[in-house]
Amino acid sequence: MHERLANLLGATALAVTDLVLAEATEAAGVSASGAAALIVLSAAPGLGVTELGRRVGLTQSAAARMVDGLEAAGLAERRRSGGRAVHVRLTRRGEEAAARMLGARAAPLAGTLTVLGDDEREALTALLSKLLTRLYGQIGDADVLCRMCDRACCTEGAVCPVGQAERDAAER
C-alpha cells in the first residue's frame, strides 16, 4: 500500500513541477534556474552571486553565468558594495517578470486543486504542511525549499510550515 502511495506522490510531484516550471519559465522567458533566481531575488534582494546560486542549486560559476544572462535580458543587475562584494538586485523589469512568474505559477496549481472540495482542500493543506515540515528536516534549508514559493501567499492568515520548522530547529 505504501509503495503505491509513494509512487502516486512521486508522479504528482513531478507533474506539478513540470506544470509550474513550464508556466513560470514561459512567463519570463528564462530557464528554470533563472525563474527561481528571479523569485528568490524578489524576496531577498541584494544576495551575492554565490548565495543566490546556492539557493537555486547552482555552483558559483554556473550562478555567475546565470546572472550574466539575467543582466543581458535586463532583468537583474550586479552592484558592488565595499571591497569585492557584489550583490544582485532585480531591475524594474525583473521585478515585473518575477510577479508575472508567480501569477503564472499559481494558475496550474489552482487549476489542479479545483477537483477537490473544501473539506478535501483543508485536509490536503494539513497533510502538505506536515510533509513540508518533514522535508525541511531532510533538506534543512528554508531558502532552498521555498525557492519558487509565493512567500506572501503562504504567510497571509497562516503560519508557513517551513518557516515554523526552521524556527523550531533553531530553538533546539
N, C-alpha and C positions, 0 to 999 in steps of 0.2 A: 504494500500500500504506500509506504513512504517513498519508494523508488518512483512510483507513478507521480506522486505529488511533486517530488523534486524535479522530475522531467517536465511536468506541466509548468512549474515555476520557471525553469530554465528557458523553455520555449516562450513563455510570456515575457520574461525579462528581455530576451533577445529581440522579440517582435516590437516591444515598446521602445527599446533602444534604437532600433532601425528607423521606426517612425519619427521619433523625436529628433534624431540626428539628421534625417533627410529634410525635415521641415526647418530646423534651425540653420543648417548649412545653406539651404536654398535661400532663406530669408536674408542672409548677409553676404552670400557669395564667398564663403570661406570654408576651409577644411574643418573637420571635426575638432581638431585641437585649437584651431583659430576661433571656432564658435565658443568652445569652453573658455578660452582666454578672454574673449570679449565679455562673457558673463562674469568671470572671475574679476576682471578689472572694473566692471561696473559696480561690484560690491566692495572691492578693495583697491581703490585707485592708488597708484604710486608704488606698486610692487616692483622689486628688482626682477631682472630677466631670469635669474636662476630660481628665485622663489616662484615666479609665475610658471616656469617650466615644471617645477616640482608639483605644483598644484594640478597641472593638466597632464602630467605623466610624460614629460619630455626631458631629455638631457639638456644641459646648459647650452650646448652648441645647437641642438635642434630648436630649442626655445629662442635662441638668438635669430635663427633663420625664420622662424615663425613670426617674430616681432618685425623683422625686416619686411616680410610680406604684408603684415598689418599696416606698417608705416607706408609702404608703397601704395597700398589701397586707400590711404588717407584715413584709416580707422584708429590708429594709435600713434603715439609719439614718445620718443625717449627724451628724458630730461636729466641733465647732470645736476647733482646736488652735492657739493663739497667733496673734493677728492675724486676718487674713481667711481663713486656710487652713481649708478644710472637707474632711474625709475621710469616705469612705463605708465602712461596715462592714456585714456581714450580721448580722442578728439570728439567734437560735437557729432560728427558723422559716425564715429564709433559708438557713442552713447545711443544714438538713434538706431544703429544696427543691433546693438545689444537688446534694446527694448523690443524691436521687431522680432528678434530671435526668441525672446521669452514668450511673446504672444504666439509665435508660430509653434513653439514647443508645447504650449498649453493646448492648442487645438486638437491634436491627435489624442492627447491624454484625456481631455474632457470627452471627446467622442467615444473613446473606448469605454469610459465609465457609464455611458448612457444606458447600457444594457442592465445596469444594476438599479435596484430600488433603493429608497432612502435608508432602510434598515441595513441592507447589504453594504451600501457605501459607508455607513457608520462602522459596521463590523470590519470592513476592509481597512478603514482608517486606523482602527485599533491594532489590527494584525500587522499592517505595514509599519506602524510606529514601533511595535515590538521587534519586527525583523530589522529595522534600521538601527535600533539600539544594539542588537546582536552584531550587525555588520560593523558598527562603529567599534565594537570590541575587537573585531578581527582586523580592521583597517587602521583604526587608531588615529584618524586624522579627519576632522570635520571639513577642513578646506578641500581635501581631495574628494571625500564622499559627496559633498554638496557642490561640486564644481559646475554643474549645469542646473542648479536649483534656482527657482524664483524665491529668493530669501524672504522678501516682503510677504509673499503669499503664504509661506509656511509659518510665519510668526504672528499674523494678524488674528487675534482672538484665540490663539492656542500656543502651546509651547512646542518648539521644534524638538522632535525626539533625538535628533543627532546632537543638537546643541546641549540638550539636557544630559545626554550620555557623556559628552565631553566635560561638562561641569561636574558631573558625578565622579568621573575618573580623576579629575584634578583634585577633588576633595579627599581621595583615598591616599 
